[in-house]
Amino acid sequence: MTATYFLPSERFAVAPMVDVTDTVFRQMARIMSRRCMLYTEMIAAEALMHDRPHLLDLDLEVESPVCLQLGGSEPEKLAKATTLGIERGYNAINLNAGCPSDKVQSGCFGAVLMKTPRLIGECFAAMQEAADKCTASGKPAVPVSVKTRIGVDELDSHDFTFELMSAIYEAGCRHLIIHARKAWLKGLSPKENRTVPPLNYDIVYEVKKHFPDLFVTINGGILTFDDCREHLKHVDGVMLGRAIIDNPYMLAAVDQELFGEERAVPSRDELIAPMMELAAKLQAQGTAVHFVYRHLLGLFGGIAGSRLYRRYLSENMTKKGAGPEVLQQAYKAMIAARGGADTATTTTANTTTTTTTTDANNAEEAKV
């Protein structure tokens, strides 16, 4: 067995989120960031055993690098799912051992796996072995990682956290994504599990110190690039989830802020045209435009007129016959609400005539 490794793109990752991080979201995100790691929603390994290839939908040329997150508790099935993901072209594979939802618990995987650390290790080892076999057959090397939390229910002592991390490490894992909260399996909803259990970043830092050759990504409560930079003094990567939903424009600056690229950060206004082009492309393939635009409701958050933009887009993107132009119309409604000081970008699905706006702080606000 060879140790897994850490792709450079994992320095900043967008967390796997149910009903969010599908192929449409990932194509949208790539318009803004070329460098960060994108994740799929969690996909149950069991589901992949029943000839459901659509679950692995991927536009590799557009979305890469992208990590496939798998859920399960049966090593053999997780190994088969890992092979399927690598054959499909995913750049990395991840085991979910931290999701606290009822649906996941009923399948005996996700956060409930933390109660059996050795089983997590067995699942990881089977997945890594499958990845190694793919590499031996000529496929590119694909790292396998584990995403977990610092504890579960009453199992939240310092000793338990290190028992959990040690079991995964000893199985050969060399990249752990750690949500710096424990999970309550009963009494808290998945949403509450993202906010109610207190954060403990220090114990994640301690894990990194204890296992210096382990790549550690920290997750939970990270909102700004300043937060990211502070964590990166102690660990190898940061993972953000809900912060990206609330402020998708943050992705427009991540390549410059955390990967050192020198190209200019696009303004919000400059993103309208490529987002419309993506919506037009996907609509031609049978995907309604609201599947793109639902991810852009927060694009102008905090900007004058943004409430009108959001309301217009929400009310019109799901209407029968809605086309890519709905985004432009929402944008123009926002511009008009500012008193017409700005000149809206005139856009079609294929052509763009760009004019200036008075919102000169667009690029700076992506950096918060």
N, C-alpha and C positions, 0 to 999 in steps of 0.2 A: 504494500500500500504506500502511495506517495502522499506527502502532506499537501493540503490545499494551499492556496495562496490568495493574495489580495490584489484585485485589479486596481490600477490607478484611479479609475472612475469612481471607485467606492469611497473616495475622499468625501464626496457629497452624494447621497442617495435619496431618492424619493421613495418613501415607504410603501410597501404593498398595502392597498386599501380596497376592501370589498366594494363592489359597484362603482369603483373610481378608476383604478389603474389598469384599464383594459387597453386594447391596441389603439383605440381612438385617442384616449388620454395620452398615451405614449407618443403618438405621432404629433399631437398638439404640443407636448412638452419639448420635443426635439426642434420645433421651430425656434424655441427660445434658448435651449442649452444643447450643445453638441457633446459635452464632456461628462455630465453627471450620469450616475447609474440609475436606470429605471427598473422597477420591479413589476411583475404581473400581480394581479389579485392572487390570493392563495387558491390553488387548484388541488382538489382532493386526488391523491394517487389512485384511489379506488375508481373514480370516475374515468380515469384514463385507461383502465383495464377493459373498458367496454366500447372500444372503437368510437371514441368521440374526439376526433382530431381537431374539431373547431375550437375546443377548449385551449388549444395551443396556438391560436391565431397570432400571427406575427408578420410584420413587414420588416424583415431583417435589415434591408438596406437603409430604411428610414429610422428604425427604432434603436438599433445597436449603439452602445452596449445595453443589454437588458438581461435581467436575472429572473428565472422561473422559480416562483415559490411554491413548494409542495406541502400538502398536509397529509398526515397518515401516521400509523403506528405499527405497520407491518413491514419489516425490512425488505422482504422480497418484492412487494408491490412498489415500494418507494424506489428500489433499484431499477425496476422496469420503467417506472415513470421518469427517472433520471435519464435513462437511455433514450427514451422517446423525446425528452426535452433537448438533449444534446443533438440528436439526429435532426430535430426541427431547426436547430441553429442558435439556441439560446447561449449566451456568453457565460452564464454562471447559473448555479442551482442552489436553492436555499431550502432548508427544512424549517417549517413553522413549529416552534415549541413554546409559543407565548400567547396565542390568540385565546381570549377567554369567552367567546360567544357560546351560547347554548347549543347552537348547531354543531359547532366544532367539538364541544364536550360530548355530545351524544354520539359522535363518531370516535370518541376516545383518542383524540389527538389535539394539537394545539397546546394550550396552557396546562391541560391535565397531564401532559407528558412530564411536566416538571416534577410530579410526584414519583416518577420512576426514572431517575437520571440515567441509570444503566441502559434502559430501553432507548433513550435518546441517543446514547453512544452507539448502540447496535444499529439503529436506523441510519445514523450518519455513516457508520463504517460500510454498510451495504451500499449506500448511495455513492460514497467515494470509490468503492471498488468498481461499481458500474461505470463511473466516470473514467477511471483508470483504464478499464477495458476498451472504452471508446477511443481513448488516446492511443492505446497500443495498436488499434486497428487503423490508425491514420488520421483520426479526428483531432482538431486542436485541443490542447489541454483546457479543461473547464473546471474552475474551482467550485467546491461545495462548501457551504457555510450553514450555520445554525442561527436562528433568531429566537431569543428567549427573553425572560424577565429575571429579576433578582430574587424572586420567590413566589410562592403561591399559597393562598389561604394562611394557615397557621405556620407553614414552613417558610419562615422569613428571617431566620437568624443569620448572623454572619457566617456561622459554620455551615449552615445549609447552602447558602449562596456559593460558598467555595466547594462544597461537595458536588453541587450541580455543575459548576464550571469545570471542575477537575474531571468529572466523568466524561464530559464532552471533549475536553482537551486530550485526555488519555486515549480516546477512541481515534485520535489523529486529526481532529479539527484544528485548523489554524486561523480561522476567521469566525469570530463570534459577534453577532449583532445583539446588543443588550439594551432592552427597554429598562430604564432606571427606576421602574416601579415594580412592586409585586402585583399579582393578579388575585382578585377575589372571584372565585367561581360561583358563589351563591350570594345573592343580595345586591350585586352591582351589575348594571347593564354594561355592554361593551363600551358605550360612550362614557359611562361613569368610570370605568376601569382606565380610561385614558387621562382622567383628571383627579379622581378622588384619592387613590393611594398616593402617599407622598413620594416625591422624587428623592432619590439618593444617588447623586452623581459620584460621590466620593468612593462608594464601594465599587463602581465600575472602573474608576481610575485605579483602585487597588488591585482589581483583577488584572489589569494591564501590567502593573508593576510586578505582580506575582508570576505572570507568564510572559516574560519579555518578548518571546518569539511568537506570541499570539497576536494577530491583528484584531483590534477591537473597534467596533463601530458603536457609537452611543446614540440612543434614541429616547425621546420623551421630553416634551416641554421646550424644545429648541425653536426659537421664533425668528431670530435675526442672524445676519452674518457676523455680528460681534459675538453673539452666543457661540456660533460655529467656531470662530477663531479661538475663543477661550477653551472650548472642549478639545480642539486639535492640539493644544499644548500638552494634553495628557493622553489622548487616544489617537487612533489612526484615521477614523472616519466619523462622519455625522450623518444621521438619517432624519429627515423631516417628513411629516405627513400632513396633518391638518393645517399647518402653517402654509403649505402650498395650495391647499384648497381655498383658504381664506385670501391668500395673496399670490395668485399664480404668476404675477409679474416678477416675483422674486427670482424665478428661473431665468429671466432675461439677463441677470447680472452674475449668475453663479460662476460662469466660465471665467469672467474677469476677476471676481472677488476671491475665489478659492482655487482656481486652476492657473491663474497668472496670464490669461490671454489678454492681448492688447487691443483687439478689435473693439469698436465702440459698442456700448450697450444700446440696443434699439429702443426707441421710445414706445410707449403704449400705442400711439397713433400709427407708428410704422408697422405694428403687428397686425393691424386690421386686414390689410391686403393678403398676407400669407395665410392668415386664419380663414379668410373667405375662400381662398384657393383650396385649402385642405377640405373645407366643408363641401365645396363643389366636387372635388375628386371623390370623396366618400359617398356623397349623394348619388353620383353616377354609378357607384358600386352597390347602391341599395341601402345605404345608411342615412337615416334622417339627420338633418342639420343639428337638431337639438342635442344629439349625442356628442357633438363637438362643442357647441356653444354652452352647454351646462357647465363645462369646465372653465368658462370665461366670464361667469357672472361677477367674479371679484376682480376682473382685470383692471378696472378703474377705481378700485376701492380707495377712499380718502380723497378723491379728486372732485372738484366742484362739478355738480351735475351727475355724479355717479349713481345716485339713487334712481334717477330717471332712466339712465342707461340700463341699470339692472332690471327695473320694473318693465321697461319696454321689451327687453330681450326675453325675460321670463314669460311675459304674456303672449309673445308672438312667435317664439321659436318652435313651439309645439303645434301651431295651427296647421290645418290641412293645406298643403301646397307651399309651406314655408320654404324659402330658398336661402342661399348664402347671403343674399342682400339684407337679410334681417339684422345681421351684425352691423352693417354699415348704417342702417336706419336707426338702430339703437345709439350708435356713436353720434350720428347727426342730431338726434334728439338731445343728447347730452351737451353737444356744442351749442345748440340753440338755447338751452337752459342757462348757459353762461353769458347770454346776451349777444351771441353772435360774434364775439371778439375773435374767436378762432375760425379758421377756414377749414372745413372738414376735408378729409381725404376722399377724393372721388375714386371709387373703386368698382371694378367688376370682377368676376371670377378670374379673368385672365389679364386684365390691364389695370394700371394704377397711375393716377396723376396726383402727386403728393404736393401739398402746400404746407405752410408752416402753421404752428399753433403757439399760443402764449404760455402753454404749459411746459416751460423750460426745465422743470424739475423732474420730468418723467424718469430719466435715467438715474438720477440721484435717489429717487424714492424706491427704486428697485433694490437699492443697496442696504435698506434698513433691516 
